[in-house]
Amino acid sequence: MKSVDLSKIVKFACDFLESDSYSDFEGARNGLQFANSGRVHKIAASVDAGLFEMSEAAKRGADLLLVHHGMFWDSPKPFVGPNYLKVKTLLENDIALLSMHLPLDGNRELGNNAVMAKKLGMKISGYCLPCGGKDIGVLADIPKGGRPELERRLKKLFPDTFKAIPFGSASPACAVLCSGSCGDAVELLPSLGVDTLVCGELRQHHYVAARDLKLNLYPCGHYATETFGVCALAEKISGKFKLEWEFIETQNPL
């Protein structure tokens, strides 16, 4: 079975995504978060670094798990309960864990937002929403047919998580696409000259903001909008190093 040095994969991913150029959230820790014995035969990709995802990676024979949300989001926690089981699962199955957060939102080829625009058949016309030192959102042209056509495509891509809050124009020229949690973007839309946002998750008060500011808001699920980047990264690494990869789906509705 073909194997590749783990350090080569880590360097390729970090260089391609320019991870060092992002000032990410303190707990994100982009890059290799957990090492294995040094070789990779098969890759698994998932949005989150949960015990379920790690166990599935082990069942599928993967020895590298690529994730968007890593292991270290808040203050250090004792290695007991699920935290202990995570470490135990990774160690016993010789699985390394590589995490990429903002670099996997903002990358212009593999990023969640760039890939989402491609899957929606929308042409990217610009970049916006600086976060961590770089623009992570994309500006994308609305397809012919206006808002109804955009909603049709969104429903097809996100059948279980699509929601519509349509208070803006019925024929907008362009939309901002921003995966994950991006409620801060809502009130920035007028300054961008845009009234339409496709995003991951919003909060209750954003409905009022949409109504007052006359915006079209389309929250399609934090998880659902962040499946694209890890799959694109896994496919890129697979093509570069000729390794098999699989996506671990969790059906997270949020």
Secondary structure by P-SEA (a helix, b strand, c coil): cccccaaaaaaaaaaaaccccccccccccccccccccccccbbbbcccccaaaaaaaaaacccbbbbcccccccccccccaaaaaaaaaaaaabbbbbbbcccccccccccaaaaaaaaaccccccccccccccccbbbbbbccccaaaaaaaaaaacccbbbbbccccccccbbbbbccccccccccccccccccccccccccaaaaaaaaabbbbbbcccccccccaaaaaaaaaaaacbbbbbbbbccccc
